[in-house]
Amino acid sequence: MEYKLLCTLAQNVGRVLTHNALMMDIWGSTTKSDLASLRVCMAALRKKLNDCNPEAEYLHTHIGLGYSMNRL
């Protein structure tokens, strides 16, 4: 799931992807449990990316809207 999430974000660098759009792409539905899973996956992905380069901020959270991947 993390890999699919990373691929989706990387294909849309600089764009804000809504929670619903990400959940539909990754899980195929938009239930509340999927939102919790999305948040857990984003936290794990963010940690892994930060372990590679702690000074870079690859992922950005848009509170109440979704996530985006920053262009570096």
N, CA, C and O of each residue as an XYZ file, in Angstrom:
288
protein
N       0.819     -1.191      0.000
C       0.000      0.000      0.000
C       0.870      1.266      0.000
O       0.567      2.243     -0.684
N       1.944      1.225      0.774
C       2.829      2.396      0.813
C       3.440      2.652     -0.558
O       3.573      3.802     -0.976
N       3.810      1.592     -1.252
C       4.406      1.758     -2.571
C       3.397      2.366     -3.548
O       3.746      3.261     -4.318
N       2.159      1.890     -3.522
C       1.126      2.450     -4.391
C       0.898      3.919     -4.059
O       0.711      4.743     -4.954
N       0.913      4.240     -2.779
C       0.736      5.620     -2.345
C       1.891      6.486     -2.830
O       1.672      7.586     -3.337
N       3.110      5.999     -2.678
C       4.285      6.737     -3.144
C       4.225      6.967     -4.653
O       4.510      8.067     -5.127
N       3.858      5.941     -5.399
C       3.759      6.069     -6.858
C       2.707      7.108     -7.247
O       2.943      7.937     -8.126
N       1.564      7.060     -6.599
C       0.493      8.015     -6.902
C       0.942      9.441     -6.615
O       0.715     10.340     -7.425
N       1.575      9.652     -5.469
C       2.059     10.987     -5.122
C       3.157     11.439     -6.084
O       3.178     12.599     -6.497
N       4.064     10.539     -6.442
C       5.167     10.882     -7.344
C       4.664     11.227     -8.742
O       5.259     12.062     -9.425
N       3.586     10.599     -9.169
C       3.012     10.893    -10.488
C       2.282     12.231    -10.500
O       1.951     12.758    -11.562
N       2.034     12.777     -9.310
C       1.293     14.034     -9.196
C       2.065     15.061     -8.367
O       1.473     15.782     -7.563
N       3.376     15.127     -8.560
C       4.225     16.055     -7.806
C       3.700     17.473     -7.967
O       3.391     17.921     -9.070
N       3.608     18.170     -6.830
C       3.159     19.561     -6.840
C       1.653     19.726     -6.805
O       1.172     20.851     -6.671
N       0.899     18.660     -6.918
C      -0.567     18.732     -6.867
C      -1.065     18.209     -5.534
O      -0.500     17.270     -4.973
N      -2.123     18.821     -5.034
C      -2.758     18.342     -3.813
C      -3.753     17.254     -4.209
O      -4.652     17.482     -5.018
N      -3.578     16.076     -3.630
C      -4.499     14.972     -3.858
C      -5.385     14.840     -2.626
O      -4.886     14.715     -1.508
N      -6.676     14.867     -2.828
C      -7.605     14.798     -1.699
C      -7.557     13.416     -1.060
O      -7.128     12.435     -1.667
N      -8.015     13.379      0.187
C      -8.103     12.100      0.885
C      -8.927     11.111      0.068
O      -8.520      9.964     -0.118
N     -10.079     11.552     -0.420
C     -10.961     10.659     -1.179
C     -10.295     10.140     -2.449
O     -10.424      8.959     -2.772
N      -9.595     10.994     -3.165
C      -8.926     10.573     -4.399
C      -7.855      9.527     -4.093
O      -7.734      8.535     -4.811
N      -7.089      9.743     -3.045
C      -6.055      8.781     -2.669
C      -6.661      7.459     -2.218
O      -6.181      6.390     -2.596
N      -7.716      7.529     -1.408
C      -8.344      6.302     -0.928
C      -8.954      5.501     -2.073
O      -8.860      4.274     -2.083
N      -9.569      6.168     -3.023
C     -10.139      5.459     -4.165
C      -9.038      4.810     -4.991
O      -9.201      3.688     -5.472
N      -7.930      5.501     -5.157
C      -6.830      4.962     -5.948
C      -6.157      3.778     -5.250
O      -5.811      2.794     -5.903
N      -5.973      3.864     -3.946
C      -5.238      2.838     -3.209
C      -6.146      1.686     -2.770
O      -5.814      0.522     -2.997
N      -7.290      1.996     -2.143
C      -8.160      0.965     -1.584
C      -9.415      0.695     -2.413
O     -10.043     -0.354     -2.263
N      -9.776      1.614     -3.267
C     -10.975      1.430     -4.080
C     -12.258      1.801     -3.372
O     -13.349      1.519     -3.868
N     -12.137      2.437     -2.208
C     -13.323      2.904     -1.484
C     -12.945      4.095     -0.617
O     -11.773      4.456     -0.520
N     -13.938      4.698      0.006
C     -13.683      5.892      0.820
C     -14.337      5.786      2.195
O     -14.961      6.743      2.652
N     -14.206      4.648      2.857
C     -14.793      4.487      4.184
C     -13.899      5.138      5.238
O     -12.738      5.456      4.979
N     -14.464      5.329      6.430
C     -13.699      5.945      7.514
C     -12.468      5.127      7.881
O     -11.423      5.687      8.212
N     -12.588      3.812      7.822
C     -11.433      2.975      8.160
C     -10.320      3.154      7.129
O      -9.141      3.036      7.461
N     -10.693      3.440      5.876
C      -9.688      3.699      4.848
C      -8.937      4.990      5.134
O      -7.738      5.082      4.870
N      -9.630      5.986      5.671
C      -8.973      7.246      6.011
C      -7.940      7.021      7.111
O      -6.842      7.576      7.059
N      -8.287      6.218      8.094
C      -7.326      5.902      9.164
C      -6.129      5.152      8.585
O      -4.988      5.423      8.959
N      -6.380      4.224      7.687
C      -5.297      3.473      7.047
C      -4.415      4.391      6.213
O      -3.194      4.233      6.189
N      -5.030      5.352      5.528
C      -4.272      6.318      4.726
C      -3.338      7.117      5.619
O      -2.176      7.326      5.273
N      -3.828      7.557      6.743
C      -2.995      8.337      7.666
C      -1.830      7.520      8.203
O      -0.719      8.034      8.335
N      -2.077      6.250      8.515
C      -1.012      5.376      9.008
C       0.030      5.161      7.910
O       1.232      5.220      8.171
N      -0.426      4.915      6.693
C       0.501      4.714      5.565
C       1.312      5.969      5.295
O       2.509      5.883      5.022
N       0.683      7.127      5.367
C       1.403      8.388      5.136
C       2.461      8.602      6.208
O       3.568      9.046      5.904
N       2.136      8.294      7.450
C       3.105      8.457      8.538
C       4.299      7.526      8.334
O       5.442      7.939      8.528
N       4.048      6.286      7.947
C       5.124      5.327      7.713
C       5.978      5.755      6.517
O       7.205      5.675      6.560
N       5.326      6.203      5.469
C       6.040      6.646      4.270
C       6.881      7.879      4.572
O       8.031      7.973      4.143
N       6.314      8.810      5.301
C       7.046     10.022      5.678
C       8.285      9.664      6.505
O       9.360     10.225      6.293
N       8.130      8.732      7.443
C       9.257      8.318      8.275
C      10.359      7.691      7.418
O      11.537      7.996      7.605
N       9.992      6.838      6.502
C      10.991      6.184      5.652
C      11.719      7.195      4.768
O      12.935      7.114      4.598
N      10.980      8.135      4.212
C      11.610      9.152      3.371
C      12.515     10.063      4.197
O      13.588     10.457      3.741
N      12.081     10.395      5.411
C      12.898     11.250      6.279
C      14.145     10.531      6.769
O      15.164     11.170      7.026
N      14.079      9.203      6.904
C      15.269      8.443      7.289
C      16.338      8.538      6.207
O      17.532      8.532      6.507
N      15.908      8.627      4.944
C      16.858      8.745      3.820
C      17.498     10.126      3.768
O      18.692     10.256      3.497
N      16.698     11.156      4.027
C      17.187     12.530      3.964
C      16.398     13.379      4.956
O      15.364     13.943      4.598
N      16.872     13.476      6.206
C      16.118     14.167      7.253
C      15.861     15.651      6.980
O      14.922     16.223      7.532
N      16.678     16.276      6.142
C      16.525     17.712      5.908
C      15.484     18.036      4.842
O      14.997     19.165      4.778
N      15.143     17.069      4.013
C      14.174     17.306      2.934
C      12.763     17.020      3.419
O      12.525     16.075      4.171
N      11.846     17.841      2.980
C      10.434     17.621      3.301
C       9.736     17.194      2.012
O       9.313     18.029      1.212
N       9.625     15.898      1.826
C       9.062     15.352      0.595
C       7.540     15.447      0.544
O       6.961     15.747     -0.499
N       6.906     15.188      1.679
C       5.445     15.127      1.722
C       4.881     16.291      2.521
O       5.442     16.698      3.538
N       3.779     16.810      2.050
C       3.136     17.929      2.729
C       1.680     17.566      3.014
O       0.968     17.065      2.143
N       1.256     17.828      4.241
C      -0.128     17.578      4.636
C      -0.936     18.856      4.471
O      -0.542     19.912      4.965
N      -2.045     18.765      3.791
C      -2.988     19.877      3.661
C      -4.177     19.510      4.549
O      -5.054     18.737      4.163
N      -4.176     20.088      5.743
C      -5.138     19.707      6.774
C      -6.570     19.822      6.256
O      -6.977     20.847      5.708
N      -7.321     18.733      6.450
C      -8.721     18.693      6.047
C      -8.937     18.485      4.556
O     -10.077     18.418      4.097
N      -7.850     18.384      3.796
C      -7.979     18.270      2.344
C      -7.282     17.030      1.802
O      -7.918     16.190      1.166
N      -5.972     16.906      2.050
C      -5.243     15.762      1.519
C      -3.747     15.932      1.665
O      -3.266     16.514      2.637
N      -3.008     15.415      0.679
C      -1.551     15.407      0.732
C      -0.980     15.781     -0.622
O      -1.641     15.666     -1.654
N       0.275     16.233     -0.591
C       0.988     16.489     -1.839
C       2.450     16.094     -1.652
O       2.959     16.025     -0.534
N       3.106     15.838     -2.775
C       4.539     15.572     -2.755
C       5.218     16.812     -3.318
O       4.842     17.318     -4.376
N       6.210     17.284     -2.605
C       6.911     18.494     -3.022
C       7.930     18.194     -4.095
O       8.545     17.128     -4.122
N       8.093     19.147     -4.967
C       9.126     19.074     -5.994
C      10.435     19.511     -5.358
O      10.510     20.580     -4.751
N      11.456     18.694     -5.494
C      12.753     19.048     -4.889
C      13.772     19.322     -5.944
O      14.920     19.635     -5.628
